[in-house]
Amino acid sequence: MRVAPKIVLTEEERALLERYARGRSTPMRLVMRAHIVLRAAAGEQNCEIAQALSTTRRAVGRWRTRFAQLRVAVVRHA
């Protein structure tokens, strides 16, 4: 069984992701990525995040892993 990478955010990363998550003019894909990472940092499992955000576990796992490797830059520019 695979173990999802643990996400620990800095204060700057959390503030930026929260701003993206709340943005009314922010592209929807960026809002979704921000929500995924914020929920992952809160300790939620991929299946819980996927269900809450109406997406797939695969998409959640992909963004969790990418964020763990590349941090905020990947959320913004992928």
Secondary structure per residue as TSV (DSSP state, phi and psi in degrees):
chain	resnum	aa	ss	phi	psi
A	1	M	-	360.0	134.8
A	2	R	-	-79.3	150.7
A	3	V	-	-113.7	126.5
A	4	A	-	-68.0	141.6
A	5	P	-	-62.4	140.0
A	6	K	-	-76.8	135.6
A	7	I	-	-107.7	121.5
A	8	V	-	-122.7	121.2
A	9	L	-	-98.7	146.2
A	10	T	-	-79.9	167.0
A	11	E	H	-60.9	-39.4
A	12	E	H	-64.5	-45.2
A	13	E	H	-62.3	-44.6
A	14	R	H	-60.9	-45.1
A	15	A	H	-62.1	-43.4
A	16	L	H	-65.6	-45.4
A	17	L	H	-64.4	-38.6
A	18	E	H	-64.9	-37.8
A	19	R	H	-64.3	-43.2
A	20	Y	H	-62.1	-43.0
A	21	A	H	-64.1	-30.4
A	22	R	H	-91.3	-14.4
A	23	G	-	-61.3	123.5
A	24	R	S	-78.3	-26.9
A	25	S	S	-104.7	7.7
A	26	T	S	-76.8	137.4
A	27	P	-	-55.7	141.0
A	28	M	H	-58.0	-36.9
A	29	R	H	-64.4	-35.0
A	30	L	H	-71.1	-39.0
A	31	V	H	-61.0	-45.1
A	32	M	H	-62.9	-45.4
A	33	R	H	-61.4	-42.5
A	34	A	H	-62.3	-44.0
A	35	H	H	-62.2	-41.5
A	36	I	H	-59.5	-49.6
A	37	V	H	-66.9	-41.2
A	38	L	H	-62.3	-42.1
A	39	R	H	-68.8	-37.2
A	40	A	H	-63.7	-40.5
A	41	A	H	-66.6	-26.3
A	42	A	T	-79.7	-3.6
A	43	G	T	96.7	7.0
A	44	E	-	-73.7	150.2
A	45	Q	-	-82.5	158.0
A	46	N	H	-56.1	-41.1
A	47	C	H	-66.3	-36.3
A	48	E	H	-66.8	-43.2
A	49	I	H	-63.8	-46.0
A	50	A	H	-59.4	-44.3
A	51	Q	H	-65.5	-44.2
A	52	A	H	-64.8	-33.6
A	53	L	H	-102.4	6.1
A	54	S	T	54.5	51.2
A	55	T	S	-136.1	-171.4
A	56	T	-	-97.9	155.9
A	57	R	H	-62.4	-34.8
A	58	R	H	-61.9	-44.4
A	59	A	H	-64.2	-41.9
A	60	V	H	-62.9	-46.4
A	61	G	H	-61.8	-40.3
A	62	R	H	-60.7	-47.2
A	63	W	H	-73.7	-32.9
A	64	R	H	-63.0	-47.1
A	65	T	H	-65.4	-44.8
A	66	R	H	-61.4	-42.5
A	67	F	H	-64.3	-42.0
A	68	A	H	-60.1	-32.6
A	69	Q	H	-86.6	-41.3
A	70	L	H	-116.8	-5.9
A	71	R	T	64.4	-151.7
A	72	V	H	-62.3	-31.4
A	73	A	H	-54.9	-37.7
A	74	V	H	-70.3	-32.7
A	75	V	H	-66.2	-43.1
A	76	R	H	-71.9	-39.2
A	77	H	H	-114.3	3.3
A	78	A	-	-80.7	360.0
